[in-house]
Amino acid sequence: MQRQIRNLTLAAMLTALGLILPLVTGNIPRLGNMLLPMHLPVFLGGLLLGWQYGLILGAVLPLMRSLLFGMPPLYPVALAMTFELATYGAVAGALYRRSPWKCLRALYRALLLAMFAGRAVWGIAEIALLGMTGKTFTRQMFLAGAFLNAVPGILLQLILIPSVMLALHRTGISGLFGADAGVRTANGQFYASFSSAVRASGRRISACARRALCFRKDNNGGETAACFALQCDSHGRFLPAFFAESSGAHGRAGRTYLG
């Protein structure tokens, strides 16, 4: 229940951000088309909250802005953006959530693939919407809108989104760097994620670069000392390793493994 409330609160904040950010460039439409401010909260929603939230945020934001502020124009811009942004949030969230390694490499892979998928969907939507009125959507229009004019916004997203994820990781919100790696102990005790194990211990990861975290926790009358160690492999992926030994009336040492 607490997690659901947190997710809904964060989704509401991202929705408000998506409505406000375009106002910064509202007087200069060309600048808004280059920086793509509405894309940022949609990507963050998918990455932080999952593909369902990302899809809903992407589908709702363009329509809400069009109805509330008259920008972007409902037809065909806002309608096409609805499909585009919904794809961004859903694909980025799904790919990142399914990745076994929550690291920068996985984050960038999810972002780049989502960007290509969303632009492809945007092109298809523009063709369909303009075709209803007998207009054509040329390849030159697609390349200009999807890539050439959007280069500053793409670069901004590739720099800003990982930076925000890193900052949120320090607060325990983001699952970057192995925070979602499930851990199961020999006695059957299971932590759904690295971050939940940290919360269970009453401690928090203070920095992304921190390589190990140890905590003590009572378990059936025995006190368990556990350490999470983060190491990098040759591909730059983080390898979570779990070590534990138990002592006390009901505790015993045992081998542990990743669940």
C-alpha positions as CSV (number, residue, x, y, z in Angstrom):
1,M,0.0,0.0,0.0
2,Q,2.8,2.4,0.9
3,R,4.6,1.6,-2.3
4,Q,1.4,2.3,-4.3
5,I,0.9,5.6,-2.6
6,R,4.5,6.5,-3.4
7,N,4.1,5.6,-7.0
8,L,0.9,7.6,-7.4
9,T,2.5,10.6,-5.7
10,L,5.6,10.4,-8.0
11,A,3.3,9.9,-11.1
12,A,1.4,13.1,-10.1
13,M,4.6,15.0,-9.7
14,L,5.9,13.9,-13.1
15,T,2.5,14.8,-14.7
16,A,2.8,18.3,-13.2
17,L,6.3,18.5,-14.4
18,G,5.2,17.5,-17.9
19,L,2.6,20.3,-17.9
20,I,5.0,23.0,-16.6
21,L,8.3,22.3,-18.4
22,P,7.0,23.1,-21.9
23,L,5.9,26.5,-20.6
24,V,9.6,27.4,-20.3
25,T,9.9,27.2,-24.1
26,G,6.2,28.0,-24.8
27,N,7.0,31.4,-26.4
28,I,9.5,29.9,-28.7
29,P,7.9,26.8,-30.4
30,R,11.0,26.0,-32.4
31,L,13.0,25.8,-29.2
32,G,10.4,23.5,-27.7
33,N,10.6,21.2,-30.8
34,M,14.4,21.0,-30.3
35,L,14.6,20.4,-26.5
36,L,11.5,18.1,-26.2
37,P,10.8,19.0,-22.6
38,M,7.6,16.9,-22.4
39,H,9.6,13.7,-23.1
40,L,11.7,13.9,-19.9
41,P,9.0,13.1,-17.3
42,V,7.6,10.4,-19.5
43,F,11.0,8.6,-19.7
44,L,11.5,9.0,-16.0
45,G,8.0,7.7,-15.3
46,G,8.6,4.5,-17.2
47,L,12.1,4.0,-15.7
48,L,11.1,4.7,-12.1
49,L,7.6,3.4,-11.9
50,G,7.3,0.8,-14.7
51,W,6.0,0.5,-18.2
52,Q,2.3,0.9,-17.2
53,Y,2.9,4.3,-15.6
54,G,5.2,5.3,-18.5
55,L,2.5,4.4,-21.0
56,I,-0.2,6.3,-19.2
57,L,1.9,9.4,-18.6
58,G,2.9,9.5,-22.3
59,A,-0.7,9.0,-23.5
60,V,-2.2,11.6,-21.1
61,L,0.3,14.5,-21.1
62,P,0.0,15.7,-24.8
63,L,-3.8,15.6,-24.6
64,M,-3.9,17.4,-21.3
65,R,-1.5,20.2,-22.5
66,S,-3.5,20.6,-25.7
67,L,-6.8,20.9,-23.8
68,L,-5.5,23.1,-21.0
69,F,-3.1,25.4,-22.9
70,G,-3.9,24.9,-26.6
71,M,-0.4,23.7,-27.3
72,P,0.5,21.4,-28.9
73,P,-2.4,21.6,-31.4
74,L,-4.7,18.7,-31.0
75,Y,-4.7,17.6,-34.6
76,P,-2.4,16.2,-35.7
77,V,0.4,17.1,-33.3
78,A,-1.0,16.2,-29.9
79,L,-2.7,13.0,-31.2
80,A,0.6,11.8,-32.8
81,M,2.6,12.7,-29.7
82,T,0.2,10.6,-27.6
83,F,1.2,7.5,-29.5
84,E,4.9,8.6,-29.5
85,L,5.2,9.4,-25.8
86,A,3.2,6.4,-24.7
87,T,5.7,4.2,-26.6
88,Y,8.6,6.0,-25.0
89,G,7.4,5.4,-21.5
90,A,6.2,1.8,-22.1
91,V,9.3,0.6,-24.0
92,A,11.9,2.3,-21.7
93,G,10.1,1.0,-18.6
94,A,9.7,-2.5,-19.9
95,L,13.3,-2.9,-21.2
96,Y,14.8,-1.4,-18.0
97,R,12.7,-3.5,-15.7
98,R,13.5,-6.7,-17.6
99,S,17.2,-6.0,-17.6
100,P,19.0,-8.3,-15.1
101,W,21.6,-5.5,-14.5
102,K,20.4,-2.1,-13.3
103,C,23.4,-0.2,-14.5
104,L,24.2,2.7,-16.8
105,R,24.6,0.4,-19.8
106,A,21.1,-1.0,-19.3
107,L,19.7,2.5,-18.8
108,Y,21.2,3.8,-22.0
109,R,20.1,0.7,-23.9
110,A,16.5,1.2,-22.7
111,L,16.6,4.9,-23.6
112,L,18.0,4.5,-27.1
113,L,15.7,1.6,-28.1
114,A,12.7,3.5,-26.7
115,M,13.7,6.6,-28.7
116,F,13.8,4.7,-31.9
117,A,10.6,2.8,-31.2
118,G,8.7,6.0,-30.3
119,R,9.9,7.8,-33.4
120,A,8.8,4.9,-35.6
121,V,5.4,4.9,-33.9
122,W,5.2,8.7,-34.3
123,G,5.9,8.4,-38.1
124,I,3.2,5.8,-38.5
125,A,0.7,7.9,-36.5
126,E,1.5,11.0,-38.6
127,I,1.0,9.0,-41.8
128,A,-2.4,7.7,-40.6
129,L,-3.6,11.1,-39.2
130,L,-2.6,13.2,-42.2
131,G,-3.9,10.5,-44.6
132,M,-7.4,11.1,-43.2
133,T,-7.4,14.6,-44.7
134,G,-5.6,13.6,-47.9
135,K,-2.3,15.0,-46.9
136,T,1.0,13.2,-47.1
137,F,3.8,12.7,-44.6
138,T,7.1,12.5,-46.5
139,R,10.4,10.9,-45.5
140,Q,12.0,14.3,-45.3
141,M,9.3,15.4,-42.8
142,F,9.9,12.3,-40.7
143,L,13.7,12.7,-40.7
144,A,13.5,16.4,-39.8
145,G,11.0,15.9,-37.0
146,A,12.3,12.7,-35.6
147,F,16.1,13.2,-35.8
148,L,17.5,16.4,-37.4
149,N,15.6,19.0,-35.4
150,A,15.5,16.8,-32.3
151,V,19.3,16.3,-31.8
152,P,19.5,18.9,-28.9
153,G,16.6,17.3,-27.1
154,I,18.1,13.8,-27.6
155,L,21.4,14.9,-26.2
156,L,19.7,16.6,-23.3
157,Q,17.8,13.4,-22.5
158,L,20.9,11.2,-22.7
159,I,22.7,13.5,-20.2
160,L,19.9,14.6,-17.9
161,I,17.9,11.4,-17.4
162,P,20.9,9.2,-16.2
163,S,22.0,12.1,-13.9
164,V,18.5,12.3,-12.4
165,M,18.5,8.5,-11.9
166,L,21.8,8.6,-10.2
167,A,20.6,11.4,-7.9
168,L,17.4,9.5,-7.1
169,H,19.5,6.4,-6.4
170,R,21.1,8.2,-3.5
171,T,17.7,8.6,-1.9
172,G,16.7,5.0,-2.5
173,I,14.0,5.8,-5.1
174,S,15.9,4.7,-8.2
175,G,16.7,1.0,-8.8
176,L,20.0,1.8,-10.5
177,F,23.1,-0.3,-9.9
178,G,21.6,-3.6,-8.9
179,A,18.9,-2.3,-6.6
180,D,16.4,-4.7,-8.0
181,A,18.5,-7.8,-7.8
182,G,16.6,-10.4,-5.8
183,V,18.4,-12.2,-3.0
184,R,17.4,-15.5,-1.4
185,T,19.2,-17.0,1.6
186,A,19.9,-20.7,2.4
187,N,17.2,-20.7,5.1
188,G,14.5,-19.5,2.6
189,Q,14.4,-15.9,3.6
190,F,13.9,-13.8,0.5
191,Y,14.5,-10.1,-0.2
192,A,12.6,-9.1,-3.3
193,S,15.3,-6.5,-4.1
194,F,18.5,-5.1,-3.0
195,S,16.8,-1.9,-2.0
196,S,14.2,-3.8,0.1
197,A,17.0,-5.6,1.9
198,V,18.5,-2.2,2.7
199,R,15.2,-0.9,3.9
200,A,14.8,-4.0,6.1
201,S,18.1,-3.3,7.7
202,G,17.1,0.3,8.5
203,R,20.0,1.7,6.5
204,R,20.3,3.5,3.1
205,I,22.8,3.5,0.3
206,S,24.5,6.9,0.6
207,A,26.2,7.0,-2.8
208,C,26.0,5.2,-6.2
209,A,29.8,4.5,-6.1
210,R,29.6,2.7,-2.7
211,R,30.9,-0.8,-3.3
212,A,29.6,-2.6,-0.3
213,L,26.9,-2.4,2.3
214,C,26.6,-4.5,5.5
215,F,23.8,-4.7,8.0
216,R,22.6,-6.9,10.9
217,K,19.1,-8.2,11.2
218,D,17.3,-10.4,13.7
219,N,15.9,-13.6,12.1
220,N,13.9,-16.1,14.2
221,G,15.9,-15.2,17.3
222,G,19.2,-15.3,15.6
223,E,21.2,-12.3,14.5
224,T,22.3,-12.3,10.8
225,A,25.3,-10.4,9.6
226,A,24.9,-9.8,5.8
227,C,27.0,-7.9,3.3
228,F,26.1,-6.9,-0.3
229,A,29.1,-6.3,-2.5
230,L,29.0,-4.7,-5.9
231,Q,31.6,-5.5,-8.4
232,C,32.1,-4.8,-12.1
233,D,32.7,-7.3,-14.8
234,S,34.7,-6.8,-18.0
235,H,31.6,-5.4,-19.8
236,G,31.0,-2.7,-17.2
237,R,28.0,-4.5,-15.7
238,F,27.5,-4.6,-11.9
239,L,27.6,-8.1,-10.4
240,P,25.7,-8.2,-7.1
241,A,27.1,-10.8,-4.7
242,F,25.5,-11.7,-1.4
243,F,27.4,-13.1,1.6
244,A,25.8,-14.0,4.9
245,E,26.6,-15.9,8.1
246,S,24.2,-16.4,11.0
247,S,24.7,-16.8,14.7
248,G,22.4,-17.1,17.7
249,A,19.9,-19.5,19.1
250,H,18.2,-20.4,15.8
251,G,20.8,-19.1,13.3
252,R,23.3,-21.1,11.3
253,A,25.8,-20.3,8.6
254,G,24.7,-21.1,5.1
255,R,25.5,-20.6,1.4
256,T,23.4,-17.9,-0.3
257,Y,22.6,-17.3,-3.9
258,L,20.8,-14.7,-6.1
259,G,17.1,-15.3,-6.6
